[in-house]
Amino acid sequence: MRVAALLLAASALTGCAATPASTDPQDQFFAALTARCGQAYAGKIETNEAADADMQGKAMVMHIRRCTPDRIEIPFHIAGLGPDGSWDRSRTWIVSRTGNGLRLKHDHRHADGSKDEVTMYGGDTATPGTASRQEFPVDAESIAMFEATGRSVSTTNIWAMETTPLGFAYELKRANRHFRVGFSWDRPVSPPPPAPWGW
């Protein structure tokens, strides 16, 4: 009896120790980014459109700067586009959990730390996506902001993020528009860049 009881207790403890990983693709996506929290990586623009001519050939860094169980902040730095040809540190991608999925917002600041006229725009996932790719169609709040500021061309935006064994990518698509930047896990940046403007 005593041996049986001990075996039963050991079995119960083993079951408690082994917590299975989530099979939800959004949980897996979020966990993959969180696992690299604090790290920064070099990358480059991968598309070639006239609207992005000033970014072509520029050094770029993404920094998974701060993570909580429900929010990940990823500043995006671009060399040569800031004041006097310095780094542009105006952009931070914010991925957060909602009751129904994931949300992407874009925090835009000026060099003095003040908020840009167009900031905190983005959208929520409409499908489960995959562990490696999540898409964020533009939300109603952002559509209203775009229309109020003369940017109605952006009211059909769909943003996407990818995290794979090779690296990370950020993408924007709409009719006649495609912007994509990619970053390689094998190109770490150390030390990471300074805080983005206003943070």
Residue pairs with C-beta under 8 A, 6 or more apart in sequence:
21 28
21 31
22 28
22 31
24 128
25 128
25 129
25 130
25 131
25 134
26 101
26 102
26 125
26 128
26 129
26 134
28 131
29 102
29 129
29 130
29 131
29 132
29 133
29 134
29 161
29 163
30 72
30 95
30 97
30 102
32 131
32 132
32 163
33 64
33 67
33 72
33 74
33 95
33 163
33 168
34 64
34 67
34 72
36 64
36 185
37 64
37 65
37 66
37 67
37 72
38 64
38 65
38 192
39 63
39 64
39 188
39 192
40 61
40 62
40 63
40 64
40 188
40 189
40 190
40 192
40 193
41 61
41 62
41 63
41 167
41 168
41 183
41 184
41 185
41 187
41 188
41 189
42 59
42 60
42 61
42 183
42 184
42 187
42 188
42 189
43 60
43 61
43 62
43 167
43 168
43 181
43 182
43 183
43 184
43 187
44 57
44 58
44 59
44 60
44 181
44 182
45 52
45 55
45 56
45 58
45 60
45 179
45 180
45 181
46 169
46 180
46 181
46 182
47 178
47 179
47 180
48 56
49 177
49 178
49 179
51 177
51 179
52 179
54 81
55 78
55 81
58 78
58 79
58 80
58 81
59 78
59 79
59 80
60 76
60 77
60 78
60 79
60 181
60 183
61 76
61 77
61 183
61 189
61 192
61 193
62 74
62 75
62 76
62 77
62 168
62 170
62 181
62 183
63 74
63 75
63 77
63 189
63 192
63 193
64 72
64 73
64 74
65 73
65 74
65 75
65 92
65 192
65 195
65 196
66 72
66 73
67 73
69 97
70 96
70 97
71 94
71 95
71 96
71 97
72 94
72 95
72 96
73 92
73 93
73 94
74 92
74 93
74 94
74 95
75 89
75 91
75 92
75 93
75 193
75 195
75 196
75 199
76 91
76 92
76 93
76 170
76 181
77 87
77 88
77 89
77 91
77 193
77 196
78 87
78 88
78 91
79 87
79 88
80 86
80 87
80 88
81 87
81 88
82 88
82 89
82 90
82 111
83 111
87 193
89 111
89 193
89 194
89 195
89 196
89 197
90 108
90 109
90 110
90 111
90 116
90 196
90 197
91 106
91 107
91 108
91 196
92 106
92 107
92 109
92 196
92 199
93 104
93 105
93 106
93 107
93 161
93 170
94 104
94 105
94 106
94 107
94 122
95 102
95 103
95 104
95 161
96 102
96 103
96 105
97 103
98 124
100 124
100 125
101 124
101 125
101 126
101 128
102 124
102 125
102 129
102 134
102 136
103 122
103 123
103 124
103 125
103 136
104 122
104 123
104 124
104 134
104 136
104 159
104 161
105 120
105 121
105 122
106 119
106 120
106 121
106 122
107 119
107 120
107 196
108 115
108 116
108 118
108 119
109 115
109 116
109 119
109 196
109 197
109 198
109 199
110 116
110 197
110 198
111 197
112 197
112 198
113 197
113 198
114 198
115 198
117 149
118 145
118 146
118 149
118 151
121 138
121 141
121 142
121 145
121 146
121 154
122 136
122 138
122 139
122 142
122 159
123 136
123 137
123 138
123 139
123 142
123 157
123 158
123 159
124 136
124 137
124 139
125 134
125 135
125 136
126 135
126 137
127 135
129 135
132 162
132 163
132 164
133 160
133 161
133 162
134 160
134 161
135 158
135 159
135 160
136 158
136 159
136 160
136 161
137 157
137 158
138 146
138 154
138 155
138 156
138 157
138 158
138 159
142 154
142 157
143 155
145 151
146 152
146 153
146 154
146 155
147 155
153 174
153 177
154 174
156 174
156 175
157 172
157 173
157 174
158 172
158 173
158 174
159 170
159 171
159 172
159 173
160 169
160 170
160 171
160 172
160 173
161 168
161 169
161 170
161 171
162 168
162 169
162 171
165 185
166 184
166 185
166 186
167 182
167 183
167 184
167 185
167 186
168 182
168 183
168 185
169 180
169 181
169 182
169 183
170 180
170 181
171 178
171 179
171 180
171 181
172 178
172 179
172 180
173 179
